[in-house]
Amino acid sequence: MDEPEIKEADPPPEESVQQGASDTQKLKTNKTKKDTAEHRLTPEETELRSFLKEKCQHLVEGVPHRGDARLLQDIYTDLYITEGGRGGVNEEHEVRQIDRASMFYNIYSYMSDDEEGEQSDDFEGEQSDDFEGEESDYAEGEEGSDDFEGEKGSDDRSIRCSDIFKPLHPQRGLWQHKSIRVVLTKGVAGIGKTVSVQKFILDWTKGEANQDIHFIFPLPFRELNLMKNTELSLVELIQHCFAQMKDLKLLSSSESKTLFIFDGLDECRLPLDFHSNPRCCEVTDPASVDVLLTNLINGNLLPSALVWITTRPAAAGQIPPECVDQMTEIRGFNDPQKDDYFKKRIIDENLAMRVINHLKLSRSLYIMCHIPVFAWIFATVAERTLERGEMPRTLAQMYTHFLNIQTCIKNEKYTEGKETDEEMVLKLGKLAFEQLQKGNLIFYEEDLRESGIDVTEASLYSGVCTQIFRVEAGLCHGRVFSFVHLTIQEFLAALYVFLCFCNSSRNKPHQHQPSQLSALFRAATLEDLHKTAVDLALQSKNGHLDLFLRFLLGISLESNQKLLRHLLPQTNSQPQSLEQTVQYVKHKIRHESESDGKINLFYCLNELNQHAVVERIDRKEGKLSVEVLLPGRWQTRQLRFELSEEQLGGFDLQTYIKTPEEDLTDLLSPDDVLKKLVPAVSSALLYQCSLTEKSCALIAAAARSTSCSLKWLDLTGNSIHDTGVQHLSELLKDPQCKLETLHCAAIADAARSTSCSLKSLVLSYNNIHENGVQHLSELLKDPQCKLETLQLENCYLTEKSCALIAAAARPTSCSLKCLDLTRNAICDIGVQHLSELFKDPQCKLETLHLGYCSVTEKSCAAIAAAARSTSCSLKWLDLSGNSIHDTGAQHLSELLKDPQCKLETLELQGCDLTEESCAAIAAAVRSTSCSLKRLVLNWNSIHDTGIQHLSELLKDPQCNLETLE
């Protein structure tokens, strides 16, 4: 079919980037068109294709008869769709899903060069008001890119939109032979579900894909809702929505393949009762629309027909899993694609880079730009505010600017409006609030009437606020209303609540309603309003009030009220201190156990122009805990410190982290906090705090300060790599460094420095192997080395490591007193080397940890023999987790009886001992020469008899035991 000639209107500057299809796609298109030519279209097919092509080939800004038509093909980019999305219900707010997805993509992203089909990098996708579905979603993400897939070998496989009914084998990447009849595609609001449907249909009408399908019937749920009380047959339903379909006998033909597309399941107001609905098998049998849909989806009606359903994640559970053959998911931007989008969205290259750089300074906004519609809103605002130096840093700032921009555009286009901006915003805000309470994203005429808006006003609003509110006329000849995006609805709802509070004379119809949110309208003070909103948001386990709360707190800032003042001149808001609100939010963070709610509260501090950092101080113990958000992650980390009594006196965290700028919305990272606090503390316990080599550089720089008194530093469980170790090594060589204990990766060379005071080195859980031990051995031999404690737990060591350490610990200059080799496969041969060391008069070792080292009773015999030496100083022996059995315990019992034995602690947890071992050990401890004070026998099968032996031991006056576990 020939393309109709279309004269495209000049697009606005922000919509001028275009994208063409790749050469690979063109080759596939040519082949498909050749296949299509072999199939002669029936008159019904021809008319249907022509109708759908006309409907799908344009994106329209504003209401159709006023907007600027643009070709979908010019601005569409292939969506990134994956197979294997999780089934079930996901009820949490999508901002949480967005942040988690952003975290996952940016940690595990990689690019595959082998992906079949080269894809274009361009993305186009500003908001259009003529989109169907709850989101005005442009196409986003590159289908051919593996940036989103996470680790190689994951179950996520990219699928072309046109291949949605071709199942991909999750392991071999081979097309399966089983047929796919029902596909359910999930995606958050604004991610591109509706436009993917539109593109699928357009490609089909143009003969470029899926030409084995003869009929496609798109039936959005928002339009089917209008017919919920109507009873008709499937044939009548199709003819009602598609007047071109006159001869529907083709539907029942075995040679005809039909696809039904149900877009926006989350907007469905039909019961969809798959279990109780009656069975319907004939296309001519009348039934309710609900019954027709359930029977069509479960295969009773037209079992050969294909079905494609799109939905937001929270509604996916409405379709029984057994009815779905393939689950797919549409995903958004990773960080590099966010940057690419803005470079293509904003024509001025310098302006684009300034926008990107600014955006990266505001992590909360940068994360939200994972969703393309949000990126479009930010770009719209940034282009108009950057030159004036008013670039938004928070969500509330951005949406306030967006509202101002849209109302200014409205006033320029429509100068004869009878209604003020404030009256219009209040009505829209009331509608947004009421529908947010009900969980509705789409509204019908009865919903508008309930909010005091008549249909003519709604049509006017959609014309004057084209990027905020819209009205659509669909296939089923009814009208549907919605806000352009969920976040805009949440912003207007929060604005409405704030305006009602500020204008106490305004009628508040909600304050006496029994709904949960009615408490907001009974608040007497701004502090009460904020506390009520915080409490309501925390009570919501799915987070549906998270953004509402952020918006409400942000709008309360005087700076944001100034932005609203020209828009809402009648608002009687007075500047008020928000310090009590800030302290209440911090109090809730300290006592909130549910992590998602806590993280949202950190972003609330951000909206309140506060550093998102919360401290806990135990002045009695001298301990400080600082909790911060991880940059770009839906997670927090606690940095723990110890302060001296002098440091603790009058300690105020804000004194250290306060910045000279008035804008405090930057999300401080753990590195930012460390840089400021390290010089002021005596110990920094930073176990598993997601620190990097950059963190080490900052810590090293701070610890060189003459005023720094840091003596203990624990960096265990952080990926600092060799580069980070190098920074710390240089620190240890510095004469100003006062570090005495360091838990991190190997720093042998630095510890040789005469100025180094390091006494404890913890290298546990690092892959140091024998090569690393060789360096440590050389360190221990060095006369300058002051190390007394060396911890090497789980460092992939073997018996060779024990030989190296034993040789190094013999010199008189070696100060090593504590050695931890837990969870290394040193076996009995390794213990033999260490036993020889204990016999050496120069050996100073007092503590030896050999838990889970694959040793047997032979090692017990070797240690017992060595520890009888008069020169042996061994006081603490840990053999837990080794199968030494009763024979090994017998060797150790003989040692305890020896007058030369100095053992004070013996740990034998989980050593396969029985009551026989208890008897032997009890007899040994009764010896007057035995100095054992602590005995650990947990996780052994000693039974009642063994306990009886130990009980009798404790009653003996000769027993010196203080602890028995």
Stockholm file with secondary structure:
# STOCKHOLM 1.0

chainA/1-965         MDEPEIKEADPPPEESVQQGASDTQKLKTNKTKKDTAEHRLTPEETELRSFLKEKCQHLVEGVPHRGDARLLQDIYTDLYITEGGRGGVNEEHEVRQIDRASMFYNIYSYMSDDEEGEQSDDFEGEQSDDFEGEESDYAEGEEGSDDFEGEKGSDDRSIRCSDIFKPLHPQRGLWQHKSIRVVLTKGVAGIGKTVSVQKFILDWTKGEANQDIHFIFPLPFRELNLMKNTELSLVELIQHCFAQMKDLKLLSSSESKTLFIFDGLDECRLPLDFHSNPRCCEVTDPASVDVLLTNLINGNLLPSALVWITTRPAAAGQIPPECVDQMTEIRGFNDPQKDDYFKKRIIDENLAMRVINHLKLSRSLYIMCHIPVFAWIFATVAERTLERGEMPRTLAQMYTHFLNIQTCIKNEKYTEGKETDEEMVLKLGKLAFEQLQKGNLIFYEEDLRESGIDVTEASLYSGVCTQIFRVEAGLCHGRVFSFVHLTIQEFLAALYVFLCFCNSSRNKPHQHQPSQLSALFRAATLEDLHKTAVDLALQSKNGHLDLFLRFLLGISLESNQKLLRHLLPQTNSQPQSLEQTVQYVKHKIRHESESDGKINLFYCLNELNQHAVVERIDRKEGKLSVEVLLPGRWQTRQLRFELSEEQLGGFDLQTYIKTPEEDLTDLLSPDDVLKKLVPAVSSALLYQCSLTEKSCALIAAAARSTSCSLKWLDLTGNSIHDTGVQHLSELLKDPQCKLETLHCAAIADAARSTSCSLKSLVLSYNNIHENGVQHLSELLKDPQCKLETLQLENCYLTEKSCALIAAAARPTSCSLKCLDLTRNAICDIGVQHLSELFKDPQCKLETLHLGYCSVTEKSCAAIAAAARSTSCSLKWLDLSGNSIHDTGAQHLSELLKDPQCKLETLELQGCDLTEESCAAIAAAVRSTSCSLKRLVLNWNSIHDTGIQHLSELLKDPQCNLETLE
#=GR chainA/1-965 SS CCCCCCCCCCCCGGGCCCCCCCHHHHHHHHHHHHHHHTSCCCHHHHHHHHHHHHHHSEEESSSTTTSCEEEHHHHCCCCCEEECCCCSCCCSCHHHHHHHHHHHHHHHCCCCSCCSSCCCCCCCCCCCTTCCSSSCCCCCSCTTCCTTSCSTTCSCCEECGGGTTSCBCTTTCCBCSSCCCEEEEECCTTSSHHHHHHHHHHHHHTTSSCTTCCEEEECCHHHHGGGTTCEECHHHHHHHHCTTCCCGGGGGCTTCCEEEEECCGGGCCSCCCTTTSCCCCCTTSCEEHHHHHHHHHHTSSSTTCEEEEEECGGGGGGSCGGGCSEEEEECCCCHHHHHHHHHHHSSCHHHHHHHHHHHHHCHHHHHHTTSHHHHHHHHHHHHHHGGGTCCCCSHHHHHHHHHHHHHHHHHHHCTTCSSCHHHHHHHHHHHHHHHHHHTCSEECHHHHHHTTCCHHHHHHHHHHCTTTEEEEECTTSCEEEEESSHHHHHHHHHHHHHHHHHCTTSCCTTTTSCSGGGGGGGCSSHHHHHHHHHHHHHHCTTCTTHHHHHHHHHHTSHHHHHHHHTTCTTCCCCCCCCHHHHHHHHHHHHHCCCHHHHHHHHHHHHHTTCCSEEEEEETTTTEEEEEEECTTSSCEEEEEEECCHHHHTTCCHHHHHCCSSSCCCSCCCHHHHHHHHGGGCSEEECTTCCCCHHHHHHHHHHHTSTTCCCCEEECTTCCCHHHHHHHHHHHHHSTTCCCCEEESSCCHHHHTSTTCCCCEEECTTCCCHHHHHHHHHHHHHSTTCCCCEEECTTSCCCHHHHHHHHHHTCSTTCCCCEEECTTCCCHHHHHHHHHHHHHSTTCCCCEEECTTSCCCHHHHHHHHHHHTSTTCCCCEEECTTSCCHHHHHHHHHHHHHSTTCCCCEEECTTSCCCHHHHHHHHHHHTSTTCCCCEEECCSSCCHHHHHHHHHHHHHCTTCCCCEEC
#=GC SS_cons         CCCCCCCCCCCCGGGCCCCCCCHHHHHHHHHHHHHHHTSCCCHHHHHHHHHHHHHHSEEESSSTTTSCEEEHHHHCCCCCEEECCCCSCCCSCHHHHHHHHHHHHHHHCCCCSCCSSCCCCCCCCCCCTTCCSSSCCCCCSCTTCCTTSCSTTCSCCEECGGGTTSCBCTTTCCBCSSCCCEEEEECCTTSSHHHHHHHHHHHHHTTSSCTTCCEEEECCHHHHGGGTTCEECHHHHHHHHCTTCCCGGGGGCTTCCEEEEECCGGGCCSCCCTTTSCCCCCTTSCEEHHHHHHHHHHTSSSTTCEEEEEECGGGGGGSCGGGCSEEEEECCCCHHHHHHHHHHHSSCHHHHHHHHHHHHHCHHHHHHTTSHHHHHHHHHHHHHHGGGTCCCCSHHHHHHHHHHHHHHHHHHHCTTCSSCHHHHHHHHHHHHHHHHHHTCSEECHHHHHHTTCCHHHHHHHHHHCTTTEEEEECTTSCEEEEESSHHHHHHHHHHHHHHHHHCTTSCCTTTTSCSGGGGGGGCSSHHHHHHHHHHHHHHCTTCTTHHHHHHHHHHTSHHHHHHHHTTCTTCCCCCCCCHHHHHHHHHHHHHCCCHHHHHHHHHHHHHTTCCSEEEEEETTTTEEEEEEECTTSSCEEEEEEECCHHHHTTCCHHHHHCCSSSCCCSCCCHHHHHHHHGGGCSEEECTTCCCCHHHHHHHHHHHTSTTCCCCEEECTTCCCHHHHHHHHHHHHHSTTCCCCEEESSCCHHHHTSTTCCCCEEECTTCCCHHHHHHHHHHHHHSTTCCCCEEECTTSCCCHHHHHHHHHHTCSTTCCCCEEECTTCCCHHHHHHHHHHHHHSTTCCCCEEECTTSCCCHHHHHHHHHHHTSTTCCCCEEECTTSCCHHHHHHHHHHHHHSTTCCCCEEECTTSCCCHHHHHHHHHHHTSTTCCCCEEECCSSCCHHHHHHHHHHHHHCTTCCCCEEC
//
